[in-house]
Amino acid sequence: MSFNAQKSIHLVVLPHSRHFIAPLLHECDFCIGGMPTEVVSSYCHLGHLVTSSMDDSLDIISRQSNFIGQVTVCFTSLASCLLK
């Protein structure tokens, strides 16, 4: 198995009791094959937003927006069928 550092990222998730460590982790380099990986605070994985704070509110807002958009498209399609 091989990993590509250019296609890899790392997301550090800490329990609330250890959040004081977070600034220290940004000073560390995590490397794959001698190449550093990108540090992120959130990442979209399989359509869900994963954050380092383990807060789901941004993912929930995104899902609500998608749902409202799909309902609007459905209503628009139904309205155009009824008007014919």
N, C-alpha and C positions, 0 to 999 in steps of 0.2 A: 504494500500500500504506500502510495506517495502523496504528499500534500504540497500544495502550491501556496506560498506565502502571499503572493499577489492576489489570490482569489480567497484568501482566508481573513477572517476578522476575529477579534475576541471581545466578549462582553462580560464584564465582571459583575456578578450579582452577589451582594453581601446582605446578611441579615441586619436588621435595624440596629442591633447591639454592636455591630462592627463597622458602621459607616465612617467612623473616624479614620479607618485604614484607606478609604477610597483615594484621597489625594496622594498618598504614597504609591499606590499602584500605577498612577499616571506617569510616575517617574521611571517605572520599570519597562523594559522592552521584552516582549514575548516574541521569540523567533522560531521560525521553521526553516531548517536548512541554512541557518545563518542570516536569513532575511527577516526583518521585523514585520509583525502583522499589524493591521490597523486596529486602533482602539475605538469602540463605538459605545454609546450609551443606550441605543435602541436599534432593533433590527427586525425586519419583517421576515418571518419564517413561516412557510406554508400558509400565507395569507393572514397571519396574526402578528401583531406588533408586540415584541418582547422588549421590555425595558429593564435597565439595571436596577431600578427602584421597585420592580415587581408590581407596578401600578397598571391596572387594566383600563383606566379611564380613557386614554387616547385610542386604544383599540375599540372600546365600546362606542365612542363617538364616531369613529370611522365606519363601523358596522351599521350604526343607525343612519348615517348619511347614505351609505350604499342602499340600504333598505328603502329609505324615502325616495331615492332616485328610481329604484326599480318599480315602486308602487306608482310613481308619477308617470313613468313610461307605460305601465299597464293601463292606467286610467286614460291616458291620452289615446292609446290604441283602441280601447273600448269606446271612447267618445267618438272617434272617427268612424267606427263601424256603425254606431247607432245613428249618426247623422246621414248616412248614405241611404 
